[in-house]
């Protein structure tokens, strides 16, 4: 079994996006928001994360969120950031209180976390 070069976790447990991401199917990333907007966005996210008692989502939900982000035109593979809100995706996707600014995945606040939930914003219609 190998280890992830980014986080040093065993490969099977790694939640990082591989550094060898295929970018041919990804649109050219949109331009990052201005620094002022990124500071405001991060401050709001940090307050929500604190209010939610710094709760993180389970690894499978974070992995699913990252996969969704990889397919988005706002995904920046060079620095693993969202060019819509300016957030670093390794943090944003792990915080239960966070949601995608494009509505592609929703927050999983402390009282809403369900271990069987995949983390996407699609609802099961069964």
N, CA, C and O atoms as a Tinker XYZ file with bonds, in Angstrom:
   504  protein
     1  N      0.846000   -1.174000    0.000000    73     2
     2  CA     0.000000    0.000000    0.000000    64     1     3
     3  C      0.892000    1.238000    0.000000    63     2     4     5
     4  O      1.865000    1.306000    0.751000    81     3
     5  N      0.561000    2.213000   -0.839000    73     3     6
     6  CA     1.333000    3.438000   -0.917000    64     5     7
     7  C      0.779000    4.523000   -0.007000    63     6     8     9
     8  O     -0.261000    4.354000    0.629000    81     7
     9  N      1.489000    5.628000    0.039000    73     7    10
    10  CA     1.073000    6.759000    0.843000    64     9    11
    11  C      0.934000    7.981000   -0.037000    63    10    12    13
    12  O      1.676000    8.147000   -1.005000    81    11
    13  N     -0.026000    8.845000    0.302000    73    11    14
    14  CA    -0.253000   10.085000   -0.442000    64    13    15
    15  C      0.917000   11.033000   -0.208000    63    14    16    17
    16  O      1.344000   11.237000    0.928000    81    15
    17  N      1.427000   11.607000   -1.286000    73    15    18
    18  CA     2.555000   12.533000   -1.151000    64    17    19
    19  C      2.130000   13.878000   -0.572000    63    18    20    21
    20  O      2.971000   14.616000   -0.060000    81    19
    21  N      0.845000   14.209000   -0.643000    73    19    22
    22  CA     0.377000   15.505000   -0.134000    64    21    23
    23  C      0.059000   15.472000    1.352000    63    22    24    25
    24  O      0.427000   16.386000    2.090000    81    23
    25  N     -0.640000   14.396000    1.804000    73    23    26
    26  CA    -1.067000   14.375000    3.207000    64    25    27
    27  C     -0.433000   13.248000    4.014000    63    26    28    29
    28  O     -0.658000   13.166000    5.222000    81    27
    29  N      0.346000   12.383000    3.387000    73    27    30
    30  CA     1.041000   11.259000    4.027000    64    29    31
    31  C      0.106000   10.187000    4.582000    63    30    32    33
    32  O      0.542000    9.332000    5.352000    81    31
    33  N     -1.176000   10.221000    4.201000    73    31    34
    34  CA    -2.109000    9.176000    4.618000    64    33    35
    35  C     -1.907000    7.951000    3.746000    63    34    36    37
    36  O     -1.415000    8.059000    2.623000    81    35
    37  N     -2.287000    6.769000    4.263000    73    35    38
    38  CA    -2.285000    5.597000    3.385000    64    37    39
    39  C     -3.172000    5.892000    2.176000    63    38    40    41
    40  O     -4.218000    6.524000    2.323000    81    39
    41  N     -2.779000    5.452000    1.003000    73    39    42
    42  CA    -3.492000    5.768000   -0.242000    64    41    43
    43  C     -4.981000    5.479000   -0.155000    63    42    44    45
    44  O     -5.786000    6.259000   -0.664000    81    43
    45  N     -5.366000    4.384000    0.474000    73    43    46
    46  CA    -6.777000    4.013000    0.561000    64    45    47
    47  C     -7.580000    4.990000    1.417000    63    46    48    49
    48  O     -8.797000    5.085000    1.261000    81    47
    49  N     -6.924000    5.711000    2.313000    73    47    50
    50  CA    -7.614000    6.631000    3.208000    64    49    51
    51  C     -7.479000    8.091000    2.784000    63    50    52    53
    52  O     -8.087000    8.969000    3.397000    81    51
    53  N     -6.704000    8.356000    1.762000    73    51    54
    54  CA    -6.420000    9.721000    1.333000    64    53    55
    55  C     -7.669000   10.428000    0.833000    63    54    56    57
    56  O     -8.474000    9.841000    0.110000    81    55
    57  N     -7.832000   11.695000    1.220000    73    55    58
    58  CA    -8.948000   12.504000    0.726000    64    57    59
    59  C     -8.452000   13.622000   -0.181000    63    58    60    61
    60  O     -9.236000   14.475000   -0.599000    81    59
    61  N     -7.181000   13.625000   -0.485000    73    59    62
    62  CA    -6.612000   14.666000   -1.352000    64    61    63
    63  C     -6.989000   14.424000   -2.804000    63    62    64    65
    64  O     -7.256000   13.295000   -3.217000    81    63
    65  N     -7.005000   15.493000   -3.559000    73    63    66
    66  CA    -7.176000   15.371000   -4.995000    64    65    67
    67  C     -5.810000   15.031000   -5.561000    63    66    68    69
    68  O     -4.823000   15.691000   -5.236000    81    67
    69  N     -5.740000   14.022000   -6.395000    73    67    70
    70  CA    -4.428000   13.688000   -6.973000    64    69    71
    71  C     -3.829000   14.868000   -7.716000    63    70    72    73
    72  O     -4.550000   15.639000   -8.348000    81    71
    73  N     -2.535000   15.009000   -7.643000    73    71    74
    74  CA    -1.841000   16.104000   -8.322000    64    73    75
    75  C     -1.792000   15.907000   -9.832000    63    74    76    77
    76  O     -1.505000   16.853000  -10.566000    81    75
    77  N     -2.065000   14.707000  -10.301000    73    75    78
    78  CA    -2.027000   14.444000  -11.736000    64    77    79
    79  C     -3.436000   14.484000  -12.333000    63    78    80    81
    80  O     -3.814000   13.604000  -13.106000    81    79
    81  N     -4.191000   15.487000  -11.975000    73    79    82
    82  CA    -5.568000   15.641000  -12.433000    64    81    83
    83  C     -5.582000   15.861000  -13.935000    63    82    84    85
    84  O     -4.804000   16.653000  -14.467000    81    83
    85  N     -6.470000   15.155000  -14.611000    73    83    86
    86  CA    -6.643000   15.365000  -16.041000    64    85    87
    87  C     -7.474000   16.624000  -16.223000    63    86    88    89
    88  O     -8.615000   16.695000  -15.768000    81    87
    89  N     -6.908000   17.598000  -16.879000    73    87    90
    90  CA    -7.595000   18.884000  -17.011000    64    89    91
    91  C     -8.177000   19.112000  -18.391000    63    90    92    93
    92  O     -8.723000   20.184000  -18.652000    81    91
    93  N     -8.077000   18.128000  -19.293000    73    91    94
    94  CA    -8.572000   18.386000  -20.642000    64    93    95
    95  C    -10.087000   18.538000  -20.686000    63    94    96    97
    96  O    -10.604000   19.191000  -21.592000    81    95
    97  N    -10.819000   17.951000  -19.728000    73    95    98
    98  CA   -12.270000   18.080000  -19.704000    64    97    99
    99  C    -12.747000   19.227000  -18.819000    63    98   100   101
   100  O    -13.948000   19.476000  -18.707000    81    99
   101  N    -11.821000   19.909000  -18.205000    73    99   102
   102  CA   -12.172000   21.022000  -17.327000    64   101   103
   103  C    -12.034000   22.315000  -18.107000    63   102   104   105
   104  O    -11.035000   22.546000  -18.789000    81   103
   105  N    -13.054000   23.154000  -17.997000    73   103   106
   106  CA   -12.991000   24.458000  -18.647000    64   105   107
   107  C    -11.855000   25.265000  -18.039000    63   106   108   109
   108  O    -11.422000   24.987000  -16.921000    81   107
   109  N    -11.377000   26.248000  -18.760000    73   107   110
   110  CA   -10.356000   27.136000  -18.215000    64   109   111
   111  C    -10.933000   27.781000  -16.960000    63   110   112   113
   112  O    -12.021000   28.354000  -17.013000    81   111
   113  N    -10.230000   27.699000  -15.836000    73   111   114
   114  CA   -10.776000   28.251000  -14.590000    64   113   115
   115  C    -11.112000   29.730000  -14.718000    63   114   116   117
   116  O    -10.390000   30.507000  -15.343000    81   115
   117  N    -12.210000   30.082000  -14.118000    73   115   118
   118  CA   -12.615000   31.478000  -14.065000    64   117   119
   119  C    -11.603000   32.245000  -13.214000    63   118   120   121
   120  O    -10.882000   31.653000  -12.411000    81   119
   121  N    -11.557000   33.538000  -13.393000    73   119   122
   122  CA   -10.654000   34.379000  -12.618000    64   121   123
   123  C    -11.085000   34.400000  -11.148000    63   122   124   125
   124  O    -12.275000   34.434000  -10.833000    81   123
   125  N    -10.086000   34.378000  -10.259000    73   123   126
   126  CA   -10.371000   34.424000   -8.819000    64   125   127
   127  C    -11.070000   35.723000   -8.446000    63   126   128   129
   128  O    -10.876000   36.746000   -9.104000    81   127
   129  N    -11.892000   35.689000   -7.381000    73   127   130
   130  CA   -12.513000   36.935000   -6.920000    64   129   131
   131  C    -11.458000   37.870000   -6.312000    63   130   132   133
   132  O    -10.364000   37.424000   -5.970000    81   131
   133  N    -11.779000   39.148000   -6.179000    73   131   134
   134  CA   -10.835000   40.087000   -5.568000    64   133   135
   135  C    -10.492000   39.674000   -4.126000    63   134   136   137
   136  O    -11.282000   39.004000   -3.462000    81   135
   137  N     -9.333000   40.072000   -3.664000    73   135   138
   138  CA    -8.866000   39.713000   -2.320000    64   137   139
   139  C     -9.876000   40.100000   -1.248000    63   138   140   141
   140  O    -10.132000   39.322000   -0.328000    81   139
   141  N    -10.448000   41.284000   -1.357000    73   139   142
   142  CA   -11.439000   41.737000   -0.367000    64   141   143
   143  C    -12.597000   40.751000   -0.278000    63   142   144   145
   144  O    -13.034000   40.409000    0.821000    81   143
   145  N    -13.100000   40.291000   -1.423000    73   143   146
   146  CA   -14.212000   39.343000   -1.440000    64   145   147
   147  C    -13.804000   37.997000   -0.841000    63   146   148   149
   148  O    -14.602000   37.357000   -0.155000    81   147
   149  N    -12.565000   37.565000   -1.095000    73   147   150
   150  CA   -12.085000   36.305000   -0.530000    64   149   151
   151  C    -11.987000   36.401000    0.993000    63   150   152   153
   152  O    -12.310000   35.444000    1.697000    81   151
   153  N    -11.546000   37.542000    1.498000    73   151   154
   154  CA   -11.437000   37.731000    2.948000    64   153   155
   155  C    -12.814000   37.680000    3.597000    63   154   156   157
   156  O    -12.999000   37.046000    4.636000    81   155
   157  N    -13.774000   38.352000    2.978000    73   155   158
   158  CA   -15.144000   38.353000    3.508000    64   157   159
   159  C    -15.712000   36.934000    3.479000    63   158   160   161
   160  O    -16.296000   36.478000    4.462000    81   159
   161  N    -15.541000   36.238000    2.358000    73   159   162
   162  CA   -16.049000   34.874000    2.215000    64   161   163
   163  C    -15.427000   33.941000    3.255000    63   162   164   165
   164  O    -16.133000   33.156000    3.887000    81   163
   165  N    -14.108000   34.026000    3.431000    73   163   166
   166  CA   -13.436000   33.174000    4.410000    64   165   167
   167  C    -13.894000   33.505000    5.830000    63   166   168   169
   168  O    -14.099000   32.600000    6.638000    81   167
   169  N    -14.054000   34.784000    6.140000    73   167   170
   170  CA   -14.489000   35.189000    7.487000    64   169   171
   171  C    -15.867000   34.626000    7.808000    63   170   172   173
   172  O    -16.101000   34.127000    8.909000    81   171
   173  N    -16.769000   34.708000    6.852000    73   171   174
   174  CA   -18.119000   34.162000    7.048000    64   173   175
   175  C    -18.044000   32.644000    7.231000    63   174   176   177
   176  O    -18.699000   32.087000    8.111000    81   175
   177  N    -17.243000   31.979000    6.397000    73   175   178
   178  CA   -17.087000   30.523000    6.500000    64   177   179
   179  C    -16.512000   30.113000    7.854000    63   178   180   181
   180  O    -16.976000   29.154000    8.469000    81   179
   181  N    -15.507000   30.843000    8.307000    73   179   182
   182  CA   -14.883000   30.526000    9.591000    64   181   183
   183  C    -15.868000   30.717000   10.748000    63   182   184   185
   184  O    -15.892000   29.911000   11.678000    81   183
   185  N    -16.671000   31.767000   10.696000    73   183   186
   186  CA   -17.684000   31.980000   11.738000    64   185   187
   187  C    -18.718000   30.857000   11.746000    63   186   188   189
   188  O    -19.101000   30.374000   12.811000    81   187
   189  N    -19.171000   30.439000   10.559000    73   187   190
   190  CA   -20.132000   29.335000   10.483000    64   189   191
   191  C    -19.502000   28.043000   11.010000    63   190   192   193
   192  O    -20.156000   27.269000   11.709000    81   191
   193  N    -18.234000   27.817000   10.674000    73   191   194
   194  CA   -17.526000   26.616000   11.130000    64   193   195
   195  C    -17.404000   26.622000   12.662000    63   194   196   197
   196  O    -17.590000   25.585000   13.299000    81   195
   197  N    -17.097000   27.768000   13.245000    73   195   198
   198  CA   -17.009000   27.880000   14.702000    64   197   199
   199  C    -18.375000   27.676000   15.346000    63   198   200   201
   200  O    -18.493000   26.977000   16.352000    81   199
   201  N    -19.396000   28.281000   14.771000    73   199   202
   202  CA   -20.757000   28.132000   15.294000    64   201   203
   203  C    -21.196000   26.668000   15.245000    63   202   204   205
   204  O    -21.983000   26.224000   16.081000    81   203
   205  N    -20.696000   25.937000   14.285000    73   203   206
   206  CA   -21.016000   24.519000   14.128000    64   205   207
   207  C    -20.035000   23.628000   14.912000    63   206   208   209
   208  O    -19.912000   22.432000   14.649000    81   207
   209  N    -19.345000   24.245000   15.876000    73   207   210
   210  CA   -18.406000   23.552000   16.769000    64   209   211
   211  C    -17.269000   22.868000   16.011000    63   210   212   213
   212  O    -16.808000   21.799000   16.409000    81   211
   213  N    -16.818000   23.490000   14.915000    73   211   214
   214  CA   -15.691000   23.017000   14.115000    64   213   215
   215  C    -15.879000   21.580000   13.623000    63   214   216   217
   216  O    -14.919000   20.819000   13.498000    81   215
   217  N    -17.117000   21.234000   13.351000    73   215   218
   218  CA   -17.461000   19.888000   12.879000    64   217   219
   219  C    -16.980000   19.682000   11.438000    63   218   220   221
   220  O    -17.183000   20.542000   10.581000    81   219
   221  N    -16.353000   18.553000   11.186000    73   219   222
   222  CA   -15.947000   18.167000    9.842000    64   221   223
   223  C    -16.857000   17.049000    9.354000    63   222   224   225
   224  O    -17.459000   16.332000   10.153000    81   223
   225  N    -16.950000   16.909000    8.042000    73   223   226
   226  CA   -17.748000   15.825000    7.470000    64   225   227
   227  C    -16.903000   14.552000    7.451000    63   226   228   229
   228  O    -15.675000   14.623000    7.492000    81   227
   229  N    -17.556000   13.387000    7.388000    73   227   230
   230  CA   -16.804000   12.138000    7.248000    64   229   231
   231  C    -16.028000   12.128000    5.922000    63   230   232   233
   232  O    -16.413000   12.799000    4.965000    81   231
   233  N    -14.939000   11.366000    5.880000    73   231   234
   234  CA   -14.085000   11.311000    4.687000    64   233   235
   235  C    -14.829000   10.998000    3.391000    63   234   236   237
   236  O    -14.533000   11.624000    2.374000    81   235
   237  N    -15.790000   10.051000    3.373000    73   235   238
   238  CA   -16.481000    9.785000    2.104000    64   237   239
   239  C    -17.235000   11.005000    1.563000    63   238   240   241
   240  O    -17.312000   11.199000    0.350000    81   239
   241  N    -17.783000   11.816000    2.451000    73   239   242
   242  CA   -18.493000   13.024000    2.007000    64   241   243
   243  C    -17.495000   14.030000    1.453000    63   242   244   245
   244  O    -17.752000   14.657000    0.426000    81   243
   245  N    -16.360000   14.188000    2.124000    73   243   246
   246  CA   -15.355000   15.122000    1.614000    64   245   247
   247  C    -14.859000   14.673000    0.244000    63   246   248   249
   248  O    -14.718000   15.495000   -0.661000    81   247
   249  N    -14.596000   13.386000    0.082000    73   247   250
   250  CA   -14.141000   12.877000   -1.213000    64   249   251
   251  C    -15.165000   13.158000   -2.302000    63   250   252   253
   252  O    -14.807000   13.550000   -3.412000    81   251
   253  N    -16.445000   12.956000   -1.984000    73   251   254
   254  CA   -17.504000   13.210000   -2.956000    64   253   255
   255  C    -17.560000   14.698000   -3.314000    63   254   256   257
   256  O    -17.700000   15.051000   -4.485000    81   255
   257  N    -17.451000   15.554000   -2.322000    73   255   258
   258  CA   -17.449000   16.993000   -2.579000    64   257   259
   259  C    -16.280000   17.381000   -3.490000    63   258   260   261
   260  O    -16.451000   18.161000   -4.427000    81   259
   261  N    -15.107000   16.838000   -3.216000    73   259   262
   262  CA   -13.932000   17.147000   -4.039000    64   261   263
   263  C    -14.117000   16.676000   -5.479000    63   262   264   265
   264  O    -13.720000   17.366000   -6.417000    81   263
   265  N    -14.720000   15.502000   -5.651000    73   263   266
   266  CA   -14.976000   15.009000   -7.005000    64   265   267
   267  C    -15.929000   15.940000   -7.747000    63   266   268   269
   268  O    -15.737000   16.214000   -8.932000    81   267
   269  N    -16.939000   16.420000   -7.063000    73   267   270
   270  CA   -17.886000   17.355000   -7.665000    64   269   271
   271  C    -17.154000   18.639000   -8.059000    63   270   272   273
   272  O    -17.374000   19.172000   -9.147000    81   271
   273  N    -16.290000   19.132000   -7.181000    73   271   274
   274  CA   -15.531000   20.355000   -7.463000    64   273   275
   275  C    -14.624000   20.193000   -8.679000    63   274   276   277
   276  O    -14.477000   21.123000   -9.473000    81   275
   277  N    -14.018000   19.020000   -8.828000    73   275   278
   278  CA   -13.107000   18.774000   -9.949000    64   277   279
   279  C    -13.792000   18.958000  -11.298000    63   278   280   281
   280  O    -13.133000   19.301000  -12.280000    81   279
   281  N    -15.089000   18.737000  -11.361000    73   279   282
   282  CA   -15.829000   18.829000  -12.613000    64   281   283
   283  C    -16.397000   20.221000  -12.869000    63   282   284   285
   284  O    -17.014000   20.459000  -13.907000    81   283
   285  N    -16.196000   21.125000  -11.944000    73   283   286
   286  CA   -16.780000   22.470000  -12.031000    64   285   287
   287  C    -15.859000   23.420000  -12.807000    63   286   288   289
   288  O    -14.637000   23.322000  -12.692000    81   287
   289  N    -16.432000   24.340000  -13.597000    73   287   290
   290  CA   -15.593000   25.302000  -14.327000    64   289   291
   291  C    -14.865000   26.292000  -13.406000    63   290   292   293
   292  O    -13.931000   26.963000  -13.844000    81   291
   293  N    -15.278000   26.390000  -12.152000    73   291   294
   294  CA   -14.611000   27.288000  -11.208000    64   293   295
   295  C    -13.455000   26.603000  -10.479000    63   294   296   297
   296  O    -12.732000   27.256000   -9.727000    81   295
   297  N    -13.270000   25.291000  -10.690000    73   295   298
   298  CA   -12.191000   24.554000  -10.040000    64   297   299
   299  C    -10.850000   24.976000  -10.630000    63   298   300   301
   300  O    -10.675000   24.998000  -11.848000    81   299
   301  N     -9.908000   25.308000   -9.756000    73   299   302
   302  CA    -8.564000   25.677000  -10.185000    64   301   303
   303  C     -7.614000   24.560000   -9.764000    63   302   304   305
   304  O     -7.261000   24.467000   -8.588000    81   303
   305  N     -7.188000   23.698000  -10.718000    73   303   306
   306  CA    -6.346000   22.560000  -10.360000    64   305   307
   307  C     -4.920000   22.947000   -9.967000    63   306   308   309
   308  O     -4.207000   22.143000   -9.366000    81   307
   309  N     -4.503000   24.154000  -10.294000    73   307   310
   310  CA    -3.136000   24.579000   -9.964000    64   309   311
   311  C     -2.938000   24.778000   -8.469000    63   310   312   313
   312  O     -1.864000   24.490000   -7.942000    81   311
   313  N     -3.969000   25.271000   -7.779000    73   311   314
   314  CA    -3.816000   25.531000   -6.346000    64   313   315
   315  C     -4.963000   24.951000   -5.514000    63   314   316   317
   316  O     -5.120000   25.294000   -4.343000    81   315
   317  N     -5.760000   24.073000   -6.122000    73   315   318
   318  CA    -6.888000   23.417000   -5.451000    64   317   319
   319  C     -7.812000   24.418000   -4.767000    63   318   320   321
   320  O     -8.179000   24.264000   -3.602000    81   319
   321  N     -8.178000   25.453000   -5.529000    73   319   322
   322  CA    -9.063000   26.482000   -5.005000    64   321   323
   323  C    -10.311000   26.584000   -5.863000    63   322   324   325
   324  O    -10.336000   26.152000   -7.016000    81   323
   325  N    -11.341000   27.164000   -5.275000    73   323   326
   326  CA   -12.568000   27.490000   -5.993000    64   325   327
   327  C    -12.445000   28.937000   -6.452000    63   326   328   329
   328  O    -12.265000   29.837000   -5.632000    81   327
   329  N    -12.541000   29.161000   -7.743000    73   327   330
   330  CA   -12.430000   30.524000   -8.253000    64   329   331
   331  C    -13.749000   31.282000   -8.193000    63   330   332   333
   332  O    -13.811000   32.433000   -8.625000    81   331
   333  N    -14.798000   30.668000   -7.671000    73   331   334
   334  CA   -16.060000   31.381000   -7.443000    64   333   335
   335  C    -15.980000   32.136000   -6.115000    63   334   336   337
   336  O    -16.269000   33.331000   -6.053000    81   335
   337  N    -15.582000   31.420000   -5.046000    73   335   338
   338  CA   -15.531000   32.035000   -3.714000    64   337   339
   339  C    -14.099000   32.309000   -3.253000    63   338   340   341
   340  O    -13.888000   33.094000   -2.329000    81   339
   341  N    -13.116000   31.670000   -3.888000    73   339   342
   342  CA   -11.719000   31.873000   -3.518000    64   341   343
   343  C    -11.225000   30.955000   -2.423000    63   342   344   345
   344  O    -10.091000   31.100000   -1.967000    81   343
   345  N    -12.045000   30.011000   -1.986000    73   343   346
   346  CA   -11.672000   29.130000   -0.875000    64   345   347
   347  C    -10.728000   28.012000   -1.313000    63   346   348   349
   348  O    -10.749000   27.563000   -2.459000    81   347
   349  N     -9.901000   27.579000   -0.361000    73   347   350
   350  CA    -9.076000   26.397000   -0.553000    64   349   351
   351  C     -9.982000   25.185000   -0.359000    63   350   352   353
   352  O    -10.611000   25.043000    0.690000    81   351
   353  N    -10.052000   24.326000   -1.346000    73   351   354
   354  CA   -11.034000   23.244000   -1.342000    64   353   355
   355  C    -10.761000   22.151000   -0.324000    63   354   356   357
   356  O    -11.698000   21.491000    0.123000    81   355
   357  N     -9.507000   21.939000    0.056000    73   355   358
   358  CA    -9.244000   20.917000    1.069000    64   357   359
   359  C     -9.893000   21.302000    2.397000    63   358   360   361
   360  O    -10.335000   20.429000    3.144000    81   359
   361  N     -9.955000   22.586000    2.695000    73   359   362
   362  CA   -10.633000   23.041000    3.915000    64   361   363
   363  C    -12.139000   23.121000    3.696000    63   362   364   365
   364  O    -12.918000   22.575000    4.477000    81   363
   365  N    -12.543000   23.806000    2.627000    73   363   366
   366  CA   -13.964000   24.039000    2.394000    64   365   367
   367  C    -14.750000   22.733000    2.318000    63   366   368   369
   368  O    -15.836000   22.634000    2.889000    81   367
   369  N    -14.221000   21.741000    1.628000    73   367   370
   370  CA   -14.956000   20.488000    1.472000    64   369   371
   371  C    -14.985000   19.657000    2.751000    63   370   372   373
   372  O    -15.821000   18.763000    2.881000    81   371
   373  N    -14.099000   19.932000    3.688000    73   371   374
   374  CA   -14.082000   19.155000    4.931000    64   373   375
   375  C    -14.956000   19.766000    6.025000    63   374   376   377
   376  O    -15.333000   19.069000    6.967000    81   375
   377  N    -15.282000   21.042000    5.919000    73   375   378
   378  CA   -16.079000   21.701000    6.955000    64   377   379
   379  C    -17.557000   21.405000    6.745000    63   378   380   381
   380  O    -18.101000   21.685000    5.677000    81   379
   381  N    -18.211000   20.838000    7.759000    73   379   382
   382  CA   -19.624000   20.456000    7.658000    64   381   383
   383  C    -20.538000   21.648000    7.402000    63   382   384   385
   384  O    -21.587000   21.493000    6.778000    81   383
   385  N    -20.165000   22.812000    7.863000    73   383   386
   386  CA   -21.019000   23.997000    7.732000    64   385   387
   387  C    -20.973000   24.630000    6.348000    63   386   388   389
   388  O    -21.766000   25.525000    6.053000    81   387
   389  N    -20.060000   24.180000    5.500000    73   387   390
   390  CA   -19.879000   24.798000    4.182000    64   389   391
   391  C    -20.757000   24.176000    3.105000    63   390   392   393
   392  O    -21.164000   23.018000    3.197000    81   391
   393  N    -21.034000   24.975000    2.087000    73   391   394
   394  CA   -21.768000   24.502000    0.912000    64   393   395
   395  C    -21.134000   25.122000   -0.325000    63   394   396   397
   396  O    -20.432000   26.129000   -0.244000    81   395
   397  N    -21.392000   24.509000   -1.454000    73   395   398
   398  CA   -20.860000   25.003000   -2.721000    64   397   399
   399  C    -21.568000   26.305000   -3.102000    63   398   400   401
   400  O    -22.793000   26.383000   -3.012000    81   399
   401  N    -20.814000   27.334000   -3.529000    73   399   402
   402  CA   -21.460000   28.592000   -3.918000    64   401   403
   403  C    -22.309000   28.449000   -5.187000    63   402   404   405
   404  O    -23.125000   29.319000   -5.491000    81   403
   405  N    -22.116000   27.364000   -5.915000    73   403   406
   406  CA   -22.903000   27.092000   -7.120000    64   405   407
   407  C    -24.053000   26.121000   -6.840000    63   406   408   409
   408  O    -24.800000   25.769000   -7.753000    81   407
   409  N    -24.200000   25.685000   -5.579000    73   407   410
   410  CA   -25.287000   24.787000   -5.192000    64   409   411
   411  C    -25.086000   23.328000   -5.585000    63   410   412   413
   412  O    -26.053000   22.570000   -5.666000    81   411
   413  N    -23.847000   22.931000   -5.827000    73   411   414
   414  CA   -23.572000   21.561000   -6.276000    64   413   415
   415  C    -23.461000   20.571000   -5.122000    63   414   416   417
   416  O    -23.605000   19.367000   -5.337000    81   415
   417  N    -23.211000   21.040000   -3.916000    73   415   418
   418  CA   -23.251000   20.228000   -2.711000    64   417   419
   419  C    -23.623000   21.129000   -1.545000    63   418   420   421
   420  O    -23.321000   22.323000   -1.534000    81   419
   421  N    -24.290000   20.526000   -0.560000    73   419   422
   422  CA   -24.856000   21.326000    0.524000    64   421   423
   423  C    -24.107000   21.133000    1.840000    63   422   424   425
   424  O    -23.281000   20.232000    1.987000    81   423
   425  N    -24.424000   22.008000    2.787000    73   423   426
   426  CA   -23.805000   21.910000    4.116000    64   425   427
   427  C    -24.357000   20.684000    4.834000    63   426   428   429
   428  O    -25.448000   20.200000    4.532000    81   427
   429  N    -23.591000   20.209000    5.771000    73   427   430
   430  CA   -23.967000   19.056000    6.590000    64   429   431
   431  C    -23.793000   19.477000    8.046000    63   430   432   433
   432  O    -22.953000   18.936000    8.765000    81   431
   433  N    -24.589000   20.439000    8.465000    73   431   434
   434  CA   -24.427000   20.975000    9.816000    64   433   435
   435  C    -24.587000   19.877000   10.849000    63   434   436   437
   436  O    -25.204000   18.841000   10.600000    81   435
   437  N    -24.016000   20.131000   12.013000    73   435   438
   438  CA   -23.908000   19.150000   13.092000    64   437   439
   439  C    -25.181000   18.340000   13.285000    63   438   440   441
   440  O    -25.119000   17.115000   13.385000    81   439
   441  N    -26.306000   18.983000   13.338000    73   439   442
   442  CA   -27.558000   18.275000   13.594000    64   441   443
   443  C    -28.070000   17.542000   12.355000    63   442   444   445
   444  O    -29.010000   16.753000   12.456000    81   443
   445  N    -27.465000   17.791000   11.176000    73   443   446
   446  CA   -27.939000   17.198000    9.934000    64   445   447
   447  C    -27.063000   16.063000    9.427000    63   446   448   449
   448  O    -27.459000   15.373000    8.487000    81   447
   449  N    -25.887000   15.839000   10.010000    73   447   450
   450  CA   -24.969000   14.827000    9.475000    64   449   451
   451  C    -25.577000   13.435000    9.623000    63   450   452   453
   452  O    -26.018000   13.040000   10.702000    81   451
   453  N    -25.588000   12.715000    8.526000    73   451   454
   454  CA   -26.067000   11.350000    8.480000    64   453   455
   455  C    -24.957000   10.520000    7.856000    63   454   456   457
   456  O    -24.503000   10.840000    6.758000    81   455
   457  N    -24.515000    9.478000    8.514000    73   455   458
   458  CA   -23.376000    8.699000    8.021000    64   457   459
   459  C    -23.642000    8.073000    6.657000    63   458   460   461
   460  O    -22.691000    7.744000    5.948000    81   459
   461  N    -24.902000    7.897000    6.267000    73   459   462
   462  CA   -25.227000    7.301000    4.975000    64   461   463
   463  C    -25.410000    8.350000    3.889000    63   462   464   465
   464  O    -25.677000    8.009000    2.737000    81   463
   465  N    -25.270000    9.605000    4.239000    73   463   466
   466  CA   -25.437000   10.694000    3.281000    64   465   467
   467  C    -24.172000   10.832000    2.448000    63   466   468   469
   468  O    -23.065000   10.813000    2.985000    81   467
   469  N    -24.336000   10.970000    1.132000    73   467   470
   470  CA   -23.163000   11.058000    0.253000    64   469   471
   471  C    -22.603000   12.469000    0.195000    63   470   472   473
   472  O    -21.480000   12.652000   -0.276000    81   471
   473  N    -23.344000   13.480000    0.659000    73   471   474
   474  CA   -22.829000   14.849000    0.661000    64   473   475
   475  C    -23.238000   15.674000   -0.525000    63   474   476   477
   476  O    -22.959000   16.873000   -0.549000    81   475
   477  N    -23.890000   15.091000   -1.519000    73   475   478
   478  CA   -24.299000   15.892000   -2.669000    64   477   479
   479  C    -25.648000   16.542000   -2.390000    63   478   480   481
   480  O    -26.329000   16.168000   -1.435000    81   479
   481  N    -26.033000   17.493000   -3.196000    73   479   482
   482  CA   -27.290000   18.197000   -2.962000    64   481   483
   483  C    -28.468000   17.491000   -3.629000    63   482   484   485
   484  O    -29.603000   17.956000   -3.521000    81   483
   485  N    -28.218000   16.377000   -4.315000    73   483   486
   486  CA   -29.310000   15.612000   -4.940000    64   485   487
   487  C    -30.017000   14.808000   -3.881000    63   486   488   489
   488  O    -29.373000   14.198000   -3.028000    81   487
   489  N    -31.327000   14.797000   -3.924000    73   487   490
   490  CA   -32.128000   14.046000   -2.958000    64   489   491
   491  C    -32.568000   12.722000   -3.560000    63   490   492   493
   492  O    -32.938000   12.656000   -4.732000    81   491
   493  N    -32.526000   11.658000   -2.745000    73   491   494
   494  CA   -32.972000   10.335000   -3.190000    64   493   495
   495  C    -34.483000   10.367000   -3.299000    63   494   496   497
   496  O    -35.167000   10.788000   -2.366000    81   495
   497  N    -35.007000    9.929000   -4.424000    73   495   498
   498  CA   -36.451000    9.977000   -4.654000    64   497   499
   499  C    -37.122000    8.621000   -4.426000    63   498   500   501
   500  O    -38.221000    8.396000   -4.934000    81   499
   501  N    -36.499000    7.723000   -3.684000    73   499   502
   502  CA   -37.109000    6.402000   -3.405000    64   501   503
   503  C    -38.156000    6.502000   -2.353000    63   502   504
   504  O    -38.768000    5.496000   -1.994000    81   503
